[in-house]
C-alpha cells in the first residue's frame, strides 16, 4: 500500500529524474518503478512532469549560448533582417545561404506540435493506463531493440545543418512516443534521428533543444492544474515536489555534460542492454508480487 512521498523519498526521486531524463532509458519509467519500490506508490504524471522542469532548467543553463543565438537569429529574421518576403523571414532568403539558427527556432516549434496535440488528446491515458508496469516493461524492450538497431545500421552522416521541415516534424513524432513511460523522450528522439541518418551527437543535441517547449509546457500546465491539490490524498506535497525538482536540476546538469561526451565517442549499446535488463527485473518483480502493475497514486 502506498505510504506517501516524504522528503527523503523526494530527494531520491529527484536524483533518479536527474540521472535518467537525458539518457535513453526513460525517466518516467524509473520514477514509476522506484516510487513503487519505495512503498510510496506511483508518483504520478503530474509529479513526473513538474520534476522535469528541474532537468529542463539544466538544459537552459547548459545550452544558454545556443538558445540565445537561436532566439536572436529568429527575431532578426522575423523583423526582416534578411528581407521582407516570407522565405527571408523564415531564415531562407533567396540567393543567399540559409540562416540555420533562425530555421532552428522554426524547426523546434514545428517539432513540438505532435507532442502537444497527442498529449492533450491522450491525457487521461497518459495519467493512468499508460503507466501500467507491464506496458512499461514492453516498451523498455521494444525501444531498446529499435535503438540498438538504429545505432548499428544508420548512416550517421547528417548534422543539424541538414535539418529540414520534414525531418523536424518526424523528430517531433518520435519525441511524442515518450508520452508512454518506458519509451524515453531522448531515446525516442535519438532513435528517430539515427534512422534519418543524423550523427549520434546531432541527434542527442537536438533532443535536448526539442524537449524544451514540450517539457516546460507540460510541467507548467501540470503545476497550474495541480496547484490546489498538493498535499491532499493522491498527490505528493508541494514541498517534496519542489525539493525533488531542485535535486533533478543539479544532477541533470552533470548528466548533460557527461552524456554529450559519451555519445561523441561510444555507441548506445550499454543503454540497450540496460533497458532490457531493467525490463526483465520489472517482469520478475511483477510475477513475484513485489510490484503491482497499476499502483494507487502517491499518498493514497
C-alpha positions in Angstrom: 0.0 0.0 0.0 1.3 3.5 -0.8 2.6 5.4 2.2 3.1 8.8 0.6 6.3 10.5 -0.6 8.4 12.0 2.2 11.3 14.4 1.8 13.9 11.6 1.7 11.9 9.8 -1.0 11.5 13.1 -2.8 15.3 13.6 -2.9 15.8 10.1 -4.2 13.2 10.5 -6.9 14.9 13.8 -7.8 18.2 12.1 -8.2 16.5 9.4 -10.3 14.9 12.0 -12.5 18.2 13.9 -13.0 20.1 10.7 -13.8 17.6 9.3 -16.3 15.9 12.3 -18.0 18.6 12.7 -20.7 19.7 9.1 -21.0 17.7 6.9 -23.5 16.3 4.8 -20.6 13.0 6.6 -19.7 12.9 8.8 -16.6 9.1 8.4 -16.3 9.5 4.6 -16.2 12.2 4.9 -13.5 10.1 7.2 -11.4 7.1 4.9 -11.7 9.2 1.8 -10.7 11.3 3.5 -7.9 8.2 5.1 -6.4 6.5 1.7 -6.2 9.6 0.1 -4.6 9.8 2.8 -2.0 6.3 2.0 -1.0 5.2 5.5 -2.0 3.1 4.3 -4.9 3.1 5.8 -8.4 4.4 9.4 -8.0 2.0 10.2 -10.9 2.2 12.0 -14.2 1.9 15.4 -12.6 4.9 14.8 -10.2 6.9 13.5 -13.2 6.1 16.5 -15.4 6.9 19.0 -12.7 10.2 17.5 -11.7 11.2 17.5 -15.4 11.1 21.3 -15.1 14.3 20.9 -13.0 16.1 18.9 -15.6 14.9 21.3 -18.4 16.3 24.2 -16.4 19.6 22.4 -16.5 19.2 22.3 -20.3 18.6 26.1 -20.4 21.7 26.6 -18.3 24.0 24.3 -20.4 22.7 25.4 -23.8 22.2 29.1 -22.8 24.6 30.4 -25.5 23.0 28.2 -28.2 19.5 29.2 -27.1 20.4 32.9 -27.0 21.9 32.7 -30.5 18.9 30.9 -31.9 16.4 33.3 -30.4 18.3 36.4 -31.6 18.7 35.0 -35.1 15.0 34.1 -35.2 13.9 37.5 -34.0 16.2 39.3 -36.5 14.8 37.2 -39.4 11.2 37.8 -38.3 11.9 41.5 -38.2 13.2 41.4 -41.8 17.0 41.4 -41.4 17.3 39.1 -44.4 14.4 40.6 -46.4 10.7 41.2 -46.0 9.4 38.3 -48.0 8.1 35.2 -46.3 11.2 33.0 -47.1 13.5 35.6 -45.8 11.6 36.0 -42.5 11.7 32.2 -42.1 15.5 32.4 -42.5 15.7 31.1 -46.0 16.5 34.2 -48.2 16.5 33.6 -51.9 20.0 33.6 -53.4 21.7 33.6 -50.0 22.8 31.0 -47.5 20.1 30.0 -45.1 20.2 31.3 -41.5 20.4 27.9 -39.7 19.9 29.4 -36.3 16.7 31.2 -37.3 15.5 28.0 -39.0 16.3 26.0 -35.9 13.7 28.1 -33.9 11.0 27.3 -36.5 12.0 23.6 -36.6 11.8 23.3 -32.8 8.3 24.9 -32.9 7.2 22.6 -35.7 8.6 19.6 -33.9 6.7 20.5 -30.7 3.3 20.2 -32.4 3.0 16.4 -32.3 3.6 16.0 -28.6 1.2 18.9 -27.7 -1.6 17.5 -29.9 -1.1 13.9 -28.8 -0.5 14.9 -25.2 -3.9 16.7 -25.0 -5.7 14.0 -27.0 -4.5 11.2 -24.8 -4.1 13.0 -21.5 -6.3 10.6 -19.5 -4.5 7.5 -20.8 -1.1 9.1 -20.1 -2.0 9.7 -16.5 -3.3 6.2 -15.8 -3.4 3.3 -18.3 -0.1 4.1 -20.0 1.6 3.8 -16.6 0.9 0.1 -16.3 4.2 -1.6 -15.5 3.5 -4.5 -18.0 3.3 -1.8 -20.7 6.4 -0.1 -19.3 8.4 -3.4 -19.4 7.3 -4.0 -23.0 8.2 -0.5 -24.2 11.6 -0.7 -22.5 12.4 -3.8 -24.5 10.9 -2.8 -27.9 12.6 0.6 -27.9 15.9 -0.9 -26.7 16.0 -3.2 -29.7 15.0 -0.3 -32.0 17.7 2.0 -30.6 20.3 -0.7 -30.9 19.3 -1.5 -34.5 19.3 2.2 -35.4 22.7 2.8 -33.8 24.3 -0.1 -35.7 22.6 0.3 -39.1 22.0 4.1 -39.5 24.3 6.1 -41.8 25.0 8.8 -39.1 26.2 11.4 -41.7 23.8 14.3 -41.3 24.4 17.2 -38.9 21.9 19.7 -37.6 22.6 21.9 -40.6 20.9 19.2 -42.7 17.7 19.5 -40.8 14.5 20.0 -42.9 10.9 20.8 -42.1 10.0 17.2 -42.9 12.7 15.8 -40.5 11.8 18.4 -37.8 8.2 17.1 -37.8 9.4 13.5 -37.9 11.6 14.2 -34.8 8.5 15.6 -33.2 6.5 12.4 -33.6 9.4 10.3 -32.3 9.5 12.6 -29.2 5.8 12.2 -28.8 6.2 8.5 -28.3 7.7 9.3 -24.9 4.2 10.1 -23.6 4.2 6.3 -22.9 6.5 5.6 -19.9 9.3 3.3 -21.0 9.9 4.8 -24.4 12.2 7.7 -23.2 12.0 11.2 -24.6 15.6 11.4 -25.5 15.6 7.7 -26.6 12.7 8.2 -29.0 14.1 11.4 -30.5 17.7 10.0 -30.8 16.4 6.7 -32.4 14.4 8.7 -34.9 17.4 10.9 -35.6 19.7 7.9 -36.2 17.1 6.3 -38.5 17.0 9.6 -40.5 20.8 9.5 -40.9 21.9 12.0 -38.2 25.0 11.5 -36.2 24.8 10.4 -32.5 25.9 13.9 -31.3 23.5 15.8 -33.6 20.5 13.6 -32.6 21.4 14.0 -28.9 21.8 17.8 -29.1 18.6 18.2 -31.0 16.7 16.0 -28.5 17.8 18.4 -25.7 16.6 21.5 -27.6 13.4 20.0 -28.9 12.4 18.9 -25.4 12.5 22.5 -24.0 9.0 23.7 -25.2 7.3 20.4 -24.6 8.7 19.8 -21.1 8.2 23.3 -19.8 4.7 23.4 -21.3 3.8 20.1 -19.7 5.3 20.9 -16.4 3.8 24.4 -16.1 0.4 23.0 -17.2 0.5 20.3 -14.6 1.7 22.8 -11.9 -1.3 25.0 -12.6 -3.7 22.1 -12.9 -2.5 20.6 -9.6 -1.9 23.8 -7.6 -4.8 23.2 -5.3 -4.2 19.5 -4.9 -0.7 19.3 -3.4 -0.6 17.6 -0.1 -4.1 16.1 -0.5 -4.8 12.4 -0.9 -3.3 11.2 -4.1 -0.6 13.8 -4.7 2.9 14.4 -3.3 3.2 17.6 -1.2 4.3 20.8 -2.9 7.4 21.0 -0.7 8.5 17.5 -1.6 7.9 18.1 -5.3 10.0 21.3 -5.1 12.9 19.5 -3.4 12.8 16.8 -6.0 12.8 19.4 -8.8 15.8 21.2 -7.4 17.7 17.9 -7.0 16.8 16.9 -10.5 18.2 20.2 -11.8 21.6 19.7 -10.1 22.0 16.1 -11.1 20.7 16.7 -14.6 23.2 19.4 -15.3 26.1 17.0 -14.5 24.5 14.2 -16.6 24.2 16.5 -19.7 28.0 17.2 -19.6 28.8 13.5 -19.3 26.3 12.3 -21.8 27.3 14.5 -24.7 30.9 13.5 -24.2 30.0 9.8 -24.1 27.8 9.8 -27.3 30.6 11.6 -29.3 32.9 8.6 -28.6 30.8 5.5 -27.8 27.7 3.7 -29.1 24.4 3.4 -27.4 24.8 -0.4 -26.8 25.2 -0.1 -23.0 21.8 1.7 -22.8 20.3 -1.1 -24.9 21.4 -3.8 -22.5 20.4 -1.7 -19.5 16.9 -1.2 -20.8 16.4 -4.9 -21.5 17.9 -5.8 -18.1 15.6 -3.3 -16.3 12.6 -4.7 -18.2 13.5 -8.3 -17.1 13.8 -7.1 -13.4 10.4 -5.4 -13.6 8.8 -8.5 -15.1 10.3 -10.6 -12.3 9.1 -8.3 -9.6 5.6 -8.2 -11.1 5.5 -12.0 -11.3 6.6 -12.3 -7.7 4.1 -9.7 -6.5 6.7 -7.2 -5.3 5.4 -4.7 -7.8 1.8 -4.1 -8.8 1.0 -3.4 -12.5 -1.2 -0.4 -11.6 -0.4 1.4 -8.4 -2.5 3.7 -6.3 -1.2 7.3 -6.6 1.2 8.6 -4.0 -0.3 9.4 -0.6 -3.3 7.3 -1.5 
